Amino acid sequence: MAIRMLKYFCIVLVSSIVAEAAGKSVFPMPRLESSCAHTVVRRDVTTLGATELQRFIRVVKEMHRRGWMDGFGSMHDHISHQIHGNEHFFAWHRRFLRHFESLMQQIDPDVVLPYWNWGTFWNNPLADPVLSAAYFGGNGRPGDNCVIEGAEERWGRNYPSRNCLTRKYRYGTSTGAFWPMRAVRDVMNTAKTHAQFRSRIENGAHGIVHLGLGGDFETMWAPVDVLFFMHHAMIDKVWAEWQSRDQTRFHKVDGHDSASQPITAQSIMPFYGEDIGSALLTNGPGYCYVYDDVPTPPAFRPRREARLAFNAIFNSTESPPSPDTHLSRPAPIGGSGGFSSPASAKLYDKDSLSDVDYEPPRPMDIGWLKSRHMDVAEAERMQRLVDDVVAQMNAERKQEHD
Ligand SMILES: [Cu+2]
């Protein structure tokens, strides 16, 4: 009874906050389905075929037109301290992404949220096709920082104030480096508890991307930018992969909430009024997705029909759009590696022509960490970890050269 009332209260509160933000249309908060009609695969956005990508872009443009992006930005901002810097972080963002995806599916039922794998171009994000005009655009333009290229070209926002959608790279024309996947895997290998894993990911690989892109992306209303959902889908995938290494992680959580109360699978997620336990399986009731390269959780395996759909998506032979629009972008200035644009991610990873060292991401600013309810000491530990991993990568590269 108490939970039901809480849920009702949350929905009313969200609707009014969001109505105020959007000015006009109502922001839908659909309930989760109680089962999965079928299970879909969330994929790396750069592996979508040209038609799939265009469908995804068409849908997010319509969501923007309806004022829903403002709704997501407002909602996230209003409860930011409850969902960051504590163990609500992973589950709440998983639920938030599913909310976003379910609204996408109200417009086009076959569209699935893709993820942005920033690990591919971690040391040279300027060469990342996802940040090019062919996908979601890069830096805002000089002066007003408005995003004027890509899927969100010339978007406006109404939350927290009327403005264009902005990005403002941390070093002017460069974002600085992100985390290499090897450092992320290091965290996956060593974190034993949910609280450890959450703190290390949130204060490391997750934060640097928000700070690097800057503008709206480094604020608590970052969900006005679709790239937020693709970045957090990557974070969600990292969590799912860590979960898949120990079955108990599919039904148990630990740690604390923002009021220092213990977190369990029975703890209620802010705004949604559902327990964290319901968000622990990506392919559980209401969620109904898996990631393309993460082992499928054991429970709720797709039934036969679903598996057919799953295979159909996996075996899609459509080729990705030509990424040529990013090749003419300026070379990075001021120390994020200085490599020329690689032809593909794989080539880049094994780049044997360049003898320039990889540069690790730079430390995050303390003021910014605090404004995001993040943990300065943990961020410093993660900085040492990523520094060590990158140093080791450079040492191995040197050995290969000799
Ligand atoms: Cu967030």
Residues whose N, C-alpha, C, O or C-beta is under 5 A from the ligand:
A	BS01	CU	none
